[in-house]
Amino acid sequence: MRILCGVAAIFVVLTCHIAAADGIEDEDRRSGFDFMAPETRALQSDDTSNPGMLWVLQGEQLWQQAEGQAEIACSGCHGDASRTMHGVAARYPAYDEATGRPIDLAGRINSCRATRQRAEPLAPESDALLALTTYVAHQSRGMRVMPAADPRLAPFRENGRRLFQSRIGQLDLSCASCHDDNWGKRLGGAPIPQAHPNGYPLYRLEWQAVGSLQRRLRNCMIGVRAEPFAFGAPELVDLELYLTERGSGLPIETPAVRP
């Protein structure tokens, strides 16, 4: 996998003109869905065929399941997720009073487990955490991404922008090198999207599973031969925060399907 990512990144260097990252104009902003093959779009659009819906169903079960020393389920506090979680994913990452910095949706779920259920946090990329996160995000499907306007998030969002535009790794590439400067082109036969997070957690055919945005960010870092940040690292959350701003106004698609 690492070799393939490295070859793909080299292909970008050899075939694409890398310009300064200027971002994407609002009128050009497009979901990754728009770049997918008709077969992939059809797979996402049909809930009976979308494999990501298996994680939604698992999350629904976990939502009702009592956990921890408190022996309480998510539904014990939040009730019907279709009502109480509607719109939540549209505004995450959000500012967390306890830590004084942004927290993403998966982080909030684990925070609730610790403080409300008195349960052990779920491991990053575990089926249980992905299922709960996908289930909660699914309740906002069709809503527009609306980043939190809290001014306390500004320095973290700016750090995410800096990280997005910073060249890293042995291949000396930034996220912007592909997703700002070369979106719409093809890389190894696959389309280059604009790096919007409105479908996450999503099902990747490559993974044969649902995965988080942080997993995808780490994959890209490995692809340019850089040391990836650890799951849950502040830098990854800051990147999520910035990407949410970039994707403002796009519809939430969770669980999206991608190659």
C-alpha positions as CSV (number, residue, x, y, z in Angstrom):
1,M,0.0,0.0,0.0
2,R,2.8,2.4,0.9
3,I,4.6,1.7,-2.3
4,L,1.5,2.4,-4.4
5,C,0.9,5.7,-2.5
6,G,4.5,6.7,-3.1
7,V,4.3,5.9,-6.8
8,A,1.1,7.9,-7.1
9,A,2.7,10.9,-5.4
10,I,5.7,10.7,-7.7
11,F,3.3,10.7,-10.7
12,V,1.9,14.0,-9.5
13,V,5.3,15.5,-9.3
14,L,6.2,14.3,-12.8
15,T,3.0,15.2,-14.6
16,C,1.4,18.2,-12.7
17,H,2.4,21.8,-12.5
18,I,2.5,22.6,-8.8
19,A,1.3,26.2,-8.3
20,A,0.9,28.2,-5.1
21,A,-2.1,27.2,-3.1
22,D,-4.9,29.8,-3.5
23,G,-7.8,27.7,-2.4
24,I,-11.0,27.0,-4.4
25,E,-13.5,29.6,-5.3
26,D,-17.0,29.2,-3.9
27,E,-18.6,28.7,-7.3
28,D,-16.2,25.9,-8.1
29,R,-16.7,24.0,-4.8
30,R,-17.8,20.5,-5.4
31,S,-18.3,17.4,-3.4
32,G,-16.1,14.4,-4.0
33,F,-19.4,12.6,-5.1
34,D,-19.3,14.7,-8.3
35,F,-16.0,13.2,-9.3
36,M,-17.0,9.6,-8.8
37,A,-17.9,7.1,-11.6
38,P,-21.6,6.5,-12.1
39,E,-21.3,3.1,-10.6
40,T,-19.8,4.5,-7.4
41,R,-22.4,7.3,-7.2
42,A,-25.2,4.7,-7.6
43,L,-23.7,2.6,-4.8
44,Q,-23.7,5.5,-2.4
45,S,-27.2,6.7,-3.4
46,D,-29.0,3.3,-2.8
47,D,-29.2,2.6,1.0
48,T,-29.8,-1.1,0.2
49,S,-26.5,-1.3,-1.7
50,N,-24.4,1.2,0.2
51,P,-22.0,-1.0,2.3
52,G,-21.5,1.9,4.8
53,M,-25.1,1.4,6.0
54,L,-23.9,-1.7,7.8
55,W,-22.0,0.6,10.2
56,V,-25.0,2.9,10.5
57,L,-27.1,-0.2,11.6
58,Q,-24.4,-1.2,14.1
59,G,-24.2,2.3,15.5
60,E,-28.0,2.3,16.0
61,Q,-27.6,-0.8,18.1
62,L,-24.7,0.7,20.1
63,W,-26.7,3.9,20.6
64,Q,-29.3,1.8,22.6
65,Q,-26.7,-0.3,24.5
66,A,-25.9,0.5,28.2
67,E,-22.2,1.0,28.8
68,G,-19.7,1.7,31.6
69,Q,-20.1,1.9,35.3
70,A,-23.0,4.3,34.9
71,E,-24.8,1.5,33.0
72,I,-26.4,4.1,30.7
73,A,-26.8,4.1,26.9
74,C,-26.3,7.1,24.6
75,S,-30.1,7.1,24.2
76,G,-30.5,7.4,27.9
77,C,-29.3,11.0,27.8
78,H,-30.0,11.9,24.1
79,G,-33.1,9.9,23.3
80,D,-34.1,9.6,19.7
81,A,-31.0,10.3,17.6
82,S,-33.0,11.2,14.5
83,R,-34.2,14.2,16.5
84,T,-31.4,15.1,19.0
85,M,-28.5,14.4,16.7
86,H,-30.0,16.1,13.6
87,G,-27.6,18.8,12.6
88,V,-24.8,17.9,15.0
89,A,-22.3,16.6,12.5
90,A,-22.9,19.8,10.4
91,R,-21.1,21.9,13.0
92,Y,-18.2,19.6,14.1
93,P,-15.4,20.0,15.0
94,A,-16.5,22.3,17.8
95,Y,-14.9,24.0,20.7
96,D,-14.4,21.9,23.8
97,E,-14.5,23.7,27.1
98,A,-12.7,21.0,29.0
99,T,-9.6,21.0,26.8
100,G,-9.7,24.5,25.5
101,R,-9.4,23.4,21.9
102,P,-11.5,21.9,19.1
103,I,-12.8,18.3,19.3
104,D,-14.2,16.3,16.5
105,L,-17.3,14.1,16.5
106,A,-15.4,10.9,17.4
107,G,-13.6,12.7,20.1
108,R,-16.9,14.0,21.5
109,I,-18.4,10.5,21.6
110,N,-15.4,9.2,23.5
111,S,-15.6,12.2,25.9
112,C,-19.2,11.3,26.6
113,R,-18.3,7.7,27.2
114,A,-15.7,8.8,29.8
115,T,-17.7,11.5,31.6
116,R,-21.3,10.3,31.3
117,Q,-21.1,6.6,30.9
118,R,-17.8,6.2,32.9
119,A,-16.6,3.7,30.3
120,E,-13.3,3.2,28.6
121,P,-12.8,5.2,25.4
122,L,-13.2,3.3,22.2
123,A,-10.0,2.8,20.2
124,P,-9.4,4.9,17.1
125,E,-10.7,3.3,13.9
126,S,-12.4,0.6,16.0
127,D,-15.6,-0.7,14.5
128,A,-17.6,0.5,17.5
129,L,-16.3,4.1,17.3
130,L,-16.7,4.2,13.6
131,A,-20.2,2.8,13.9
132,L,-21.3,5.3,16.5
133,T,-19.7,8.2,14.6
134,T,-21.2,7.1,11.3
135,Y,-24.7,6.7,12.9
136,V,-24.6,10.1,14.5
137,A,-23.3,11.8,11.4
138,H,-25.9,10.0,9.3
139,Q,-28.7,11.8,11.2
140,S,-27.5,15.0,9.4
141,R,-27.4,13.5,5.9
142,G,-28.6,16.1,3.4
143,M,-28.0,19.0,5.6
144,R,-25.4,21.6,4.7
145,V,-22.0,21.7,6.4
146,M,-22.1,24.8,8.7
147,P,-18.8,25.2,10.5
148,A,-19.1,26.5,14.1
149,A,-18.7,30.3,14.2
150,D,-17.0,30.3,17.6
151,P,-14.2,32.8,17.5
152,R,-12.1,30.7,19.8
153,L,-11.7,28.2,17.0
154,A,-10.0,30.8,14.7
155,P,-6.3,30.0,15.7
156,F,-6.8,26.3,15.4
157,R,-8.5,26.7,12.0
158,E,-5.7,28.8,10.8
159,N,-3.2,26.2,12.0
160,G,-5.2,23.6,9.9
161,R,-4.9,25.9,6.9
162,R,-1.1,26.2,7.5
163,L,-0.8,22.4,7.7
164,F,-2.9,22.0,4.5
165,Q,-0.6,24.3,2.6
166,S,2.7,23.1,4.1
167,R,5.0,20.8,2.0
168,I,6.0,17.7,3.8
169,G,7.7,14.4,3.3
170,Q,10.4,13.2,1.0
171,L,8.3,14.2,-2.0
172,D,7.9,17.8,-0.7
173,L,4.2,18.0,-1.4
174,S,1.3,19.7,0.4
175,C,-2.4,18.7,0.6
176,A,-3.0,21.8,-1.5
177,S,-0.6,20.6,-4.2
178,C,-3.2,18.1,-5.3
179,H,-6.5,19.3,-3.9
180,D,-6.2,23.0,-4.7
181,D,-3.9,23.1,-7.7
182,N,-4.9,19.9,-9.5
183,W,-8.4,18.9,-8.6
184,G,-10.4,17.4,-11.4
185,K,-7.4,15.8,-12.9
186,R,-6.6,12.1,-12.6
187,L,-3.9,10.3,-10.7
188,G,-3.2,6.7,-11.5
189,G,-6.7,6.4,-13.1
190,A,-8.5,7.9,-10.1
191,P,-10.0,11.4,-10.0
192,I,-8.4,14.1,-7.7
193,P,-11.2,15.6,-5.6
194,Q,-11.2,18.8,-3.6
195,A,-10.6,17.3,-0.2
196,H,-14.0,18.1,1.3
197,P,-15.0,16.1,4.4
198,N,-18.7,16.1,3.9
199,G,-18.9,12.3,3.4
200,Y,-17.0,11.1,6.4
201,P,-17.0,8.6,7.9
202,L,-17.2,6.9,4.5
203,Y,-16.8,3.5,2.9
204,R,-13.7,3.2,0.7
205,L,-13.7,0.3,-1.8
206,E,-9.9,0.3,-1.3
207,W,-10.4,-0.3,2.5
208,Q,-13.4,-2.6,2.1
209,A,-14.6,-0.8,5.3
210,V,-15.7,2.5,6.7
211,G,-12.9,4.8,7.8
212,S,-12.5,8.2,9.4
213,L,-11.2,11.4,7.9
214,Q,-8.2,11.1,10.1
215,R,-7.4,7.7,8.5
216,R,-7.5,9.3,5.1
217,L,-5.3,12.2,6.2
218,R,-2.7,9.8,7.6
219,N,-2.8,7.7,4.3
220,C,-2.0,10.9,2.4
221,M,0.9,11.7,4.7
222,I,2.3,8.2,4.2
223,G,1.8,8.6,0.4
224,V,4.2,11.6,0.3
225,R,6.6,9.8,2.6
226,A,6.0,11.8,5.7
227,E,5.6,10.6,9.2
228,P,1.8,10.7,9.9
229,F,0.4,12.3,13.0
230,A,-1.1,9.8,15.5
231,F,-4.8,9.3,15.6
232,G,-6.4,12.0,17.7
233,A,-3.4,14.3,17.4
234,P,-4.3,18.0,17.7
235,E,-2.8,18.6,14.3
236,L,-5.3,16.2,12.7
237,V,-8.2,17.8,14.5
238,D,-7.0,21.3,13.3
239,L,-6.9,19.9,9.7
240,E,-10.4,18.6,10.1
241,L,-11.5,22.0,11.3
242,Y,-10.0,23.7,8.3
243,L,-11.4,21.2,5.9
244,T,-14.9,21.7,7.3
245,E,-14.6,25.4,6.6
246,R,-13.5,24.5,3.0
247,G,-16.5,22.3,2.6
248,S,-19.0,24.8,4.0
249,G,-22.4,24.6,2.3
250,L,-21.9,21.1,0.8
251,P,-24.4,18.5,1.8
252,I,-23.5,15.9,4.3
253,E,-23.4,12.4,2.6
254,T,-22.4,10.1,5.5
255,P,-21.8,7.3,4.7
256,A,-20.3,8.3,1.3
257,V,-18.7,5.8,-0.9
258,R,-15.4,6.4,-2.6
259,P,-12.9,4.2,-4.5
